[in-house]
Amino acid sequence: MSTTNTSTATRTTKTAEEKVAIKDAKILQLQNEKKKILQQQRDKDRKERTSRLCRRHGLIEKFMPDLINITDDQFEVFIRTWMNTNNGRSKLAEIISKGAEASAAYIAKCRGEDVEKAKAEEIEAHYTNDNSGSAKPPQAEQS
C-alpha cells in the first residue's frame, strides 16, 4: 500500500497569501515596537523637562521667596518684565555665549566656590567620552 501524502506536501509549501500574511504580521510587530520606542523617548523627554522645570523654579523661589505668594499670571509678568530689560537679556546672552570652561568658572564664582577646581572638573567632564568615567584629556601637540 503505497499512498503518497499529497496534503502534507502542499501544507509545507506556503501559498503567496500565507507569506504575505506572515510579512504583514511582522510589519505590524515592528510598527508596534517603533511606537513603543517613540513613547519611551517622549516619556524620558517629559521627565527630563519636568525635572528641569522643578529644579529651576526651586532655585528662583530659593533666592526670591516672595514669588511663592504670587499667581501664575503675576509670575509670567515678572519673568517677561525681567527678560525685557537690557540687563536680563545681556546676562542671559553672556551666560549662553561662554564656553564650557568659562561658564563653569563664572558659575563657581557666583556661588563663591573654588574657580580653578570648577574649571578642572568642567574640563574633565568635557573630555570624558566613555561610560567608564575615565577622563580623556586633550593630547599634547607633537612637534
Residue frames relative to the residue before (quaternion, step in Angstrom):
aa qw qx qy qz dx dy dz
M 1.0000 0.0000 0.0000 0.0000 0.00 0.00 0.00
S 0.0469 0.8210 -0.5603 0.0991 3.43 -0.17 1.26
T 0.0938 0.7849 -0.6030 0.1073 3.51 -0.23 1.29
T 0.2973 -0.7366 0.5798 0.1813 3.49 -0.93 0.83
N 0.3597 -0.7349 0.5399 0.1977 3.48 -0.96 0.88
T 0.1234 -0.8333 0.5377 0.0366 3.55 0.11 1.29
S 0.6085 0.5608 -0.3724 0.4202 3.58 1.06 -0.56
T 0.6334 0.5149 -0.3380 0.4685 3.62 1.06 -0.66
A 0.6464 0.5254 -0.3240 0.4485 3.56 0.97 -0.80
T 0.6927 0.4603 -0.2944 0.4708 3.59 0.93 -0.76
R 0.6285 0.5393 -0.3464 0.4406 3.59 1.11 -0.56
T 0.6559 0.5036 -0.3281 0.4567 3.61 1.01 -0.63
T 0.6710 0.4191 -0.2928 0.5370 3.56 1.15 -0.45
K 0.2802 -0.7874 0.5295 0.1452 3.55 -0.49 1.23
T 0.4521 -0.6633 0.5232 0.2862 3.49 -1.09 0.71
A 0.6690 -0.4875 0.3737 0.4184 3.53 -1.28 0.30
E 0.6335 0.5387 -0.3323 0.4450 3.59 1.02 -0.77
E 0.6549 0.5062 -0.3118 0.4665 3.58 0.99 -0.82
K 0.6390 0.5221 -0.3196 0.4657 3.57 1.02 -0.82
V 0.6476 0.5079 -0.3102 0.4758 3.57 1.00 -0.84
A 0.6429 0.5236 -0.3216 0.4573 3.58 0.97 -0.83
I 0.6388 0.5129 -0.3212 0.4751 3.61 1.01 -0.78
K 0.6607 0.4947 -0.3044 0.4755 3.59 0.94 -0.89
D 0.6322 0.5276 -0.3300 0.4616 3.60 0.99 -0.80
A 0.6410 0.5177 -0.3170 0.4697 3.57 1.02 -0.80
K 0.6533 0.4999 -0.3084 0.4777 3.59 1.01 -0.80
I 0.6238 0.5318 -0.3321 0.4667 3.58 1.02 -0.79
L 0.6531 0.5133 -0.3030 0.4670 3.56 0.93 -0.92
Q 0.6440 0.5202 -0.3158 0.4635 3.57 0.98 -0.86
L 0.6717 0.4881 -0.2947 0.4730 3.60 0.93 -0.89
Q 0.6293 0.5244 -0.3361 0.4648 3.59 1.02 -0.75
N 0.6526 0.5056 -0.3091 0.4722 3.58 1.02 -0.80
E 0.6273 0.5194 -0.3295 0.4777 3.58 1.05 -0.76
K 0.6330 0.5271 -0.3224 0.4664 3.58 1.01 -0.84
K 0.6486 0.5111 -0.3182 0.4657 3.60 0.91 -0.89
K 0.6507 0.5242 -0.3130 0.4515 3.57 0.97 -0.87
I 0.6550 0.5072 -0.3062 0.4690 3.58 0.94 -0.90
L 0.6648 0.4984 -0.3036 0.4663 3.59 0.92 -0.90
Q 0.6449 0.5109 -0.3204 0.4694 3.60 1.01 -0.78
Q 0.6331 0.5237 -0.3298 0.4648 3.58 1.00 -0.78
Q 0.6505 0.5039 -0.3158 0.4725 3.59 1.01 -0.81
R 0.6377 0.5130 -0.3268 0.4727 3.61 0.98 -0.81
D 0.6417 0.5196 -0.3201 0.4645 3.59 0.98 -0.84
K 0.6551 0.5099 -0.3068 0.4656 3.58 0.94 -0.92
D 0.6596 0.5066 -0.3027 0.4654 3.59 0.91 -0.93
R 0.6520 0.5188 -0.3103 0.4577 3.58 0.98 -0.87
K 0.6638 0.4989 -0.3035 0.4672 3.59 0.94 -0.87
E 0.6391 0.5152 -0.3240 0.4703 3.60 1.00 -0.79
R 0.6525 0.5089 -0.3089 0.4688 3.58 0.97 -0.87
T 0.6537 0.5103 -0.3150 0.4615 3.58 0.90 -0.91
S 0.6490 0.5142 -0.3132 0.4651 3.57 0.95 -0.87
R 0.6556 0.5150 -0.3019 0.4624 3.58 0.93 -0.94
L 0.6626 0.5036 -0.3090 0.4603 3.59 0.91 -0.90
C 0.6596 0.5087 -0.3080 0.4597 3.58 0.95 -0.85
R 0.6573 0.5056 -0.3168 0.4605 3.59 0.92 -0.89
R 0.7024 0.4756 -0.2803 0.4494 3.57 0.81 -0.98
H 0.6660 0.4770 -0.3169 0.4780 3.57 0.90 -0.82
G 0.6031 0.5572 -0.3485 0.4521 3.57 1.08 -0.68
L 0.6474 0.5082 -0.3151 0.4725 3.59 1.01 -0.79
I 0.6309 0.5254 -0.3389 0.4595 3.57 0.97 -0.83
E 0.6948 0.4639 -0.2815 0.4720 3.58 0.86 -0.92
K 0.5867 0.5728 -0.3702 0.4366 3.58 1.12 -0.59
F 0.7684 0.3639 -0.1908 0.4907 3.57 0.85 -0.96
M 0.7693 0.2043 -0.1180 0.5937 3.59 1.24 -0.41
P 0.1003 -0.8581 0.5003 0.0580 3.61 0.49 1.15
D 0.5569 0.6113 -0.3973 0.3979 3.61 1.16 -0.40
L 0.5652 0.6141 -0.3829 0.3959 3.60 1.19 -0.43
I 0.5272 0.6430 -0.4076 0.3775 3.59 1.18 -0.43
N 0.7372 0.4548 -0.2207 0.4484 3.57 1.03 -0.83
I 0.6203 0.5451 -0.3666 0.4286 3.62 1.18 0.03
T 0.5623 -0.6008 0.4520 0.3443 3.55 -1.28 0.40
D 0.6706 -0.4761 0.3728 0.4297 3.56 -1.29 0.19
D 0.6399 0.5224 -0.3281 0.4582 3.60 0.99 -0.79
Q 0.6544 0.4973 -0.3106 0.4774 3.58 0.98 -0.81
F 0.6265 0.5320 -0.3314 0.4634 3.57 1.04 -0.77
E 0.6379 0.5217 -0.3235 0.4650 3.58 0.98 -0.83
V 0.6403 0.5109 -0.3241 0.4732 3.59 0.94 -0.85
F 0.6333 0.5367 -0.3259 0.4525 3.58 0.95 -0.88
I 0.6899 0.4738 -0.2831 0.4684 3.62 0.80 -1.01
R 0.6593 0.5028 -0.3166 0.4607 3.59 0.88 -0.91
T 0.6544 0.5108 -0.3164 0.4590 3.58 0.93 -0.88
W 0.6730 0.4937 -0.3053 0.4584 3.57 0.88 -0.92
M 0.6913 0.4747 -0.2883 0.4622 3.60 0.91 -0.85
N 0.6656 0.4933 -0.3102 0.4663 3.59 1.18 -0.43
T 0.5414 0.5734 -0.4318 0.4378 3.58 1.22 0.11
N 0.5980 -0.5667 0.4227 0.3777 3.55 -1.16 0.54
N 0.6362 0.5388 -0.3330 0.4404 3.57 0.98 -0.81
G 0.6711 0.5055 -0.3017 0.4506 3.60 0.88 -0.91
R 0.6867 0.4746 -0.2841 0.4717 3.58 0.88 -0.95
S 0.6842 0.4819 -0.3051 0.4544 3.58 0.88 -0.87
K 0.6348 0.5200 -0.3413 0.4585 3.62 1.01 -0.72
L 0.6482 0.5036 -0.3188 0.4739 3.60 0.97 -0.82
A 0.6548 0.5063 -0.3112 0.4670 3.59 0.93 -0.88
E 0.6338 0.5332 -0.3238 0.4573 3.58 1.03 -0.79
I 0.6688 0.4964 -0.2994 0.4655 3.58 0.90 -0.91
I 0.6741 0.4986 -0.2940 0.4588 3.58 0.92 -0.91
S 0.7098 0.4901 -0.2728 0.4260 3.58 0.92 -0.88
K 0.5567 0.6103 -0.4012 0.3958 3.59 1.15 -0.39
G 0.4784 -0.6342 0.5201 0.3137 3.54 -1.12 0.63
A 0.7258 -0.4422 0.2956 0.4362 3.57 -1.27 0.23
E 0.6836 0.4869 -0.2965 0.4558 3.58 0.86 -0.92
A 0.6840 0.4748 -0.2886 0.4727 3.58 0.86 -0.95
S 0.6280 0.5380 -0.3308 0.4546 3.56 1.05 -0.77
A 0.6471 0.5107 -0.3173 0.4688 3.60 0.95 -0.84
A 0.6541 0.5058 -0.3126 0.4674 3.58 0.97 -0.83
Y 0.6477 0.5209 -0.3146 0.4585 3.58 0.97 -0.87
I 0.6616 0.5001 -0.3004 0.4710 3.58 0.92 -0.92
A 0.6475 0.5120 -0.3198 0.4651 3.58 0.95 -0.87
K 0.6386 0.5285 -0.3197 0.4590 3.57 0.99 -0.84
C 0.6574 0.5107 -0.3020 0.4645 3.58 0.96 -0.89
R 0.7136 0.4377 -0.2470 0.4881 3.57 1.05 -0.75
G 0.4697 -0.6815 0.4395 0.3490 3.57 1.25 -0.19
E 0.4517 0.6901 -0.4444 0.3496 3.59 1.17 0.52
D 0.6564 -0.4838 0.4049 0.4137 3.54 -1.37 0.07
V 0.3776 -0.7646 0.4830 0.1987 3.58 -0.42 1.27
E 0.6697 0.5023 -0.3141 0.4478 3.62 0.86 -0.90
K 0.6368 0.5165 -0.3281 0.4691 3.59 1.01 -0.78
A 0.6518 0.5155 -0.3129 0.4600 3.58 0.97 -0.86
K 0.6294 0.5267 -0.3315 0.4654 3.59 1.02 -0.81
A 0.6681 0.5049 -0.3005 0.4565 3.58 0.88 -0.96
E 0.6590 0.5000 -0.3124 0.4671 3.59 0.94 -0.84
E 0.6538 0.5107 -0.3155 0.4607 3.59 0.98 -0.81
I 0.6447 0.5082 -0.3197 0.4732 3.58 0.97 -0.83
E 0.6479 0.5166 -0.3145 0.4630 3.58 0.96 -0.88
A 0.6624 0.4951 -0.3050 0.4724 3.58 0.94 -0.87
H 0.6408 0.5439 -0.3235 0.4346 3.58 1.00 -0.81
Y 0.7627 0.3749 -0.1972 0.4888 3.58 0.98 -0.81
T 0.4993 0.6033 -0.4587 0.4200 3.59 1.21 0.21
N 0.0605 -0.8532 0.5177 -0.0180 3.54 -0.27 1.27
D 0.7312 0.3642 -0.2483 0.5206 3.59 1.15 -0.28
N 0.6174 -0.5824 0.3974 0.3490 3.56 -1.28 0.24
S 0.5318 0.6461 -0.4125 0.3599 3.60 1.20 -0.11
G 0.4797 -0.6873 0.4264 0.3401 3.57 1.25 -0.30
S 0.5292 0.6133 -0.4399 0.3876 3.61 1.18 0.05
A 0.4306 -0.7163 0.4935 0.2407 3.50 -0.89 1.00
K 0.1657 -0.7499 0.6317 0.1057 3.52 -1.17 0.66
P 0.1570 -0.8225 0.5394 0.0892 3.61 0.12 1.24
P 0.6360 -0.5316 0.3790 0.4114 3.56 -1.22 0.39
Q 0.4871 -0.6565 0.4954 0.2937 3.55 -1.10 0.74
A 0.4800 -0.6443 0.5106 0.3062 3.54 -1.08 0.76
E 0.5034 -0.6507 0.4732 0.3150 3.54 -1.03 0.81
Q 0.2451 -0.7655 0.5797 0.1337 3.53 -0.97 0.90
S 0.3040 -0.7720 0.5336 0.1637 3.53 -0.86 0.97
